[in-house]
Amino acid sequence: MSLIEEILSIENLNEAIKRVKANKGASGIDKMSVDMLEPYFNEHRKEIIESIMNKTYRPKPVRRVYIPKSNGKLRPLGIPTVVDRVIQQAIAQRLIPIYENIFSDFSYGFRPSRDCHTAMNKVLEYLNQGFEWVIDLDIEKYFDTVNHDKLISILREQVKDSHTLHLIRKFLQAGVMDNGLVSSTTIGVPQGGPLSPILSNIYLDKFDKELESRGLHFVRYADDCNIFVKTDVSAERVMKSVTSWLERKLFLKVSATKTKITRPTNSNFLGFTFWKNSDKWQCKPGNDRKAKLYEKIKLVLKRKHAVSKPLSITFTKLNQIIRGWINYFRIGSMKLFIEGFGRWLRHKVRVIIVKQWKKPTTIYNNLRGINKIYKYGFTDEELYMVANTRLGWYRRCGQRTINYILNADLLSKPNKKRNRPGLVNPLSYYLK
């Protein structure tokens, strides 16, 4: 079978449909949802395959959306139609086995069995070997500046099938619809489709091979690349050399303001920064990522919104954010931070709970009931004082009585009657 026949085989297309449906995602410019995929392909599969084989298939323009980046700017994404997503996924499924054996061992982004944790472990290995000068390389608007002719030329080295190359070029040239206006795309690989990750890795693999041939120690995750050397003199020389190579050979622009030479304690790679104890280098979450976590939680626990919602909704959302953040940064050293964050989180949650009780009588009765069940030993007078105090909600919930009664263990208990999950204890979850 030729490569295009493998891509369009029933098994491969069915697997692609299954994965696109599992990923869900928004509709493209035609408004078709993923739930409509199977009926559509059952009816039009033959027609789609014939148009691809005849080289008459025309992908629709991607829908431009913007998502916030960690630095406050917006990242442009291109959302293909669900039908185009299936074809892209089918191509990616056949390209990955071809290129996985070719890709560099020091490339970690968008690859099977590799993630940010394996990348960070490699970084720590370099640092502990004495490569303590970091060249933080920033390719300016990488996904928007990939040269189409160069990419197809690189693909042609491994992909000998003209139908597949033609189809990939058509996806690259599909255009973008932004605010109802369609513009052509002569350069770039729009982020958002299943094909862009594998194509971006194929394009930058040439860069990986160049760094390997020079014997350099580096880690690349998508378009984020850090190179590690032992002296500042070497760092200056290498930075100038690789910047020139990227601009000459791959037609990519390296940011003069963001690309820098730094020490590990001042660097930030994939959200992590580094510190050294008496023994070795370790990683930890960057201060910007810690601040972003607080911002997300504050948004969920904004008092006027959270008080009007059931605790089940609030706790579910909080648990998703906390677990996701800790899972990502779990290889970092952050016990003290997580401990302080947990205390702050529970204080904010107590404010929501007590304000939902609202009336002094309700607050008193609820505190008294919990105190009696768990035998905390507070007197009725102490509970009455807390319920009827003139202190504001925040100061009231910082007092010892409410702190002790609405403790971490109690908040972590699920309420089956109200279908409410327990609030995850960040420290316990991290240590576990």
N, C-alpha and C positions, 0 to 999 in steps of 0.2 A: 504493500500500500504506500502511496505517496503521502507526504506529510499532510496535505490538505484533505486527503481521504480519511486519514486518522482523526483529524480535527472534526470532520463532519460525520464521523461514524455515529450510529445510533447510541452506542454505549457512552461515548464521550459527550455528546450533546445532552443526553439524559442526566449525566453527572453534573454538567454545567448548569442545567436548569435547576437541579436539586440544590446546588451550592448558592446560586443567585437567590433562590427562594429562602434558603436558610439565613442568608445575610440580610434579607428584607431590604431596607433602604427605600429612598424616595423615588418617585416617578421621574421620568425624563420629560422632554418637551411634549410628548404625545399623551401624557397623563396615564399611561397604562401601568397598572400595579403588578407586583410580582404574582399575585393570586391569579392573574389572567394568563400567565405564561403557558401552562400546560395545554389549556384549550386552544390557545393561539398556535402553538407549535404542532399540535395534532392536526390542525387545519392547514397550516401554511408551511410545514417543514420541507416538503418537496420543492415548493416554489423558492424558499430561501436558499436551499442547497444548490438548486440549478442556477440561481442568480450569482452565487459565489463562484461556482465552477465556470460560469460564462464571463466572469469578471465584470458583471453589471450591478453587483450589490452596492448600494450606497448607504452608508451609516448616516443616521440623522445627527444634526449638531447636538453637542452636549449642553445641558442647562447649567449656567453659571450660578453658583451660590458662594457665599463667603462665610467662613467660620473664624472665630477669634483665635489668635495665637497666644502663646504664653507671654510674649512681650507687649501685648495690647494691640498689635496690628491685626489685619485680616488676611487669612489665607484663602486664595481662590480655589474652588473645586469645580470640576466639570462632571455633571451627573449624566451619563448616557441613558438612552431609553433602555427598558428592561430587555428588549429583544437584542439590542446591540451588546448589552452586558453579558448575555448568554454566549454570543459569538466570541466576545473578548475572553470570557472565562474558558471557553473551549480551546481557544488558541493558547492561552496561558498554561492550561493543563498539559499540552503537548510540548510546549517550549521548556517548561521547568525540568523534565527529565533530561533533555538535551544539554542544558546549561549547568545543572547542579554539579556535574563532575568537572566542569571547566572553571567555575567561579573560584575566586580566591578564598582561602581559609580565613582571611582577615576581614571578610565582608559578612555582616550579620543581619542587615535589614531585609525584611520580606522574604526570608528563606526558611524552609522546613527545618524544624528542630534547632532553630537559632532565634535568639531574642535579645533584648537589651541586657538581660542578666549575664548571658554568655559573653556579650561584648564587654561588660564591665569587669568580669573576671579576667579577661585578657588584658584590659587596661591596668588592673591592679598587678598583674604578673609583670608587665613592663616596668611599672613604677618601682616594684620591689627588686627588680634587676638593676636598678640604678639609672633608668632612662627618665630623668626627672625634669626635663625641659619639654614643654608641650607646644606643638604648633597646632593651633586651633584654626582649621581651614574652613572658610565659609564661602560656598559657591553662591553667587548672587542669583536669586530667582531661577534655581536650577531647572525645575520642571517646566518652566516657561521658556527656556532658552536652548533646549536640546535641538541640535541640528538634524533635520529629517534625513537629508542625504547621507550624512555621516552615520546615522543610526542604521539606515538600510544597508549601507556598505559594511558595517560591522556584522549585522545579522546575516548577510550573504555568505560570510565565512563558514557558518555552520548550517544555515537554512538554504538548501539548494532549490527549494520549490518556489517557482515564480508566482503561483496562485496565492500562496501564503504571504509572500513579500508584498504582493499587490494589495491584498486585503489589509495587511497591517498599515501600509501607506495610506489607504483610504480612511482608516480610523484616525490616523494622525492628522489628516487634512479635513476631517468632518466638519470643523467649524464650531463656534461657540455662540449660544444665544444668551445675551445679557440684557435684561430689561426689554425683552421683545425684539431686540435687534440682533441679527446674525452677522458675525464677522468671520472671515476665513482664518485658518491657522496655518501659517507657513513654517513656524518653528514651535517647539515645545511638545511636551507629553502631558495632556490635562490630567491632574490628579483627580481620583474619584472612581475611575473604572478599574476592572480587574486586570487589565493589561499593563497599566502604567508602572506598577512595581517591578515586574520582570523586565520591562523594557529599560527602565532607569538603571537597573543592576547590570544589564547587558552593556549599556553605554559606558558606565563607569568602571566596568571590569578592565577596560584598557588602561585606566588610571591605576587600578590595583596592581596589574601586571607590571606597570612601569615602576611603581614603588617597590615591588618585590625584587625586580631586576637590580635595583640600587641597594638592596639589602637593608631597607628601612623598616623600622618597627612602627606599625600603624594599625588603627582600627577604624573601619568605615561602617556606618549604619545609615543606609540610604544616601542622602547627600551630606550627612554630617561626617566629617573625617578628622581624626586627631593623629598626628605623627609625633613619635616620642624619640628624643635624642638625649645625649648625655651632657652636652655643653651648649651655652648660649651662642657661641660662634657657629657651631654646627647648625643650630636652629635657624640662624639668619641665612646661612647659605642654602639650606634645604628649602626654606620658605620661598626664597626668590626663584630657585630652580623649578620647583613643582608648580608655582604660580604661572611661570612662563610656559611650562609644558602644557598645562590645562588650557591656556588661552590659545596656544599655537596649534595643538593637536586635536582638541575636542571642542574648540570654539566656545569655551565657557568663560564667564567673567568671574574672577575671584574678588570678593569685596575687600577693598583696601581698608575700610574702617573696622570691619568685623573680624577679619583674619588677623590673628595676633600670636605672639610668642608669650607664653605665660608659665607660671609655676603651677603645680597641681592644686595647691590650696586656693588659687584664684581662678581655676578653670571650671567650666560647667559643661559636662558632656551628658546628653540624654537626661538632663534634669539632676544629675549627680555632681557633687563636688568631692574633694578628697582631704583627708587629714592623716597625720602620721603620729602614731604613739611611739613608745620606746622601741617597739619591735618591728612594725611594718606599716605600710600604707593601707588605709581603709577608705571606703566611700560612705557618703551620707547624702541625704536629700539636700538640694540647693535651697538657699533662703527664699528664692523666688517661688519655688514649688511649695514650700511651707506656707508662705503668705497666700498663695492661690488656694490652698486647702482651707485656710481660715475664711477666705472670701466666699468660697462655695458653701461652707456651712452657715455662714452669716446670712446668705441669701435664702437658704432653706428655713432658717430659724428667725427670719424677720418677723417680729412679734405680731404685727397686725394681720399678717397672712397666716402664720403658723397656728395662731390661737383659733382661727375660724375653721381649721381642718382637723379631721380625726387624727389622733396620735398614730394610728396604723399607717397612714399615708406618710406622715412626717418621719416616723422611725424607719420605714422601708427605704425612703430616699436617703436618709442619713447613712443607713447601713451600706447601701450601694456605693456611696461616695467613699466612706471610710475603708471598707474592704478593698475597693479598687485601688485606692491610693496606697494602702499598706502592702497589697500584693505586688504593686509595681516597685516600691522602694524597699521591699523586705530584706534585700541583701545588704542594705545600708545600715550603718550604726545610728540608731535614733531612739534609744530607750528613754532618755531624759525628755526629749521633745514630745514623744508620744504620751508620756506620763502627764506632762503639763497640759497637752492638748486635750486629753481625756477629762481632766478636772474642769477645764474651761467649757468643754462640750456639755458635760452633765449640769453645770451651773445654768447654761443657756436653756437646756431642756427643762430643768426644774421651774424656771420662770414661766415657760409655756404651760406646763402642767398646772401650776398654782393659779395662773391667770385664767385658765379654762374653768377652774373651780369657782373663781370669781368672788362669790359672796363669803364673808367671814364665817358664817354658819357652815357652809359646805366645806370650806377649808378646814375648819375645826373638826367636823365629823369625819372627813376622809383621813386626816392625820391621826385622829384618835383611833379609827378602825385599823389602820396599818400598825400603829403603835401597839395595839392590843394583840393582833394576830402574831406579830413577830417578837413581842415581849421586849421592846426597846427600852422600857423603863422610864419614859418621860411622864411627868405628872400632867393632869388635866389643866392645871394653871399655866404650865409652860406652853402647852399647845394653844390655849386660849389667847395667851399673849402674842404668839406668832400670828394667829389667825386675825387678830384685831389690831395689829400694829399699824402705825401711820407711815412706816417706812415704805419707800417705793418697791415695786416688784423685784427689781434686781438686787437691792440690798437685803430685802427680806429673805430671798432664796439663797443668800450667801451666809445666813446665820447657821449656827451649829445644829439647831433642831431639824430644820428642813433638810439640811445637808446629810444628816445622819439617817433620817427616816427614808428619804428618797435617795438611797445610796446606790452604788454601782450594781450590786447584786440584784436589788429589787428592780431597777430599770432594765436589767438584762433578761428578766423573766418574761416570757411571752404570755399574752392574755388570749387564750383560745376562744373565750366567749365573744370577745370583741374582734377576733381575727387580727390581733395586733402582735407583730414580732417583738422580741426583746431588743433593746438598744445594745448594739455591739459595744463591748468594752475595748477601746483601742489598744490598751497595753496588753490585756490578756490575749487578744487576737494576734498582735505582733509577736509576743513571746511564744505563742503556740505554733 
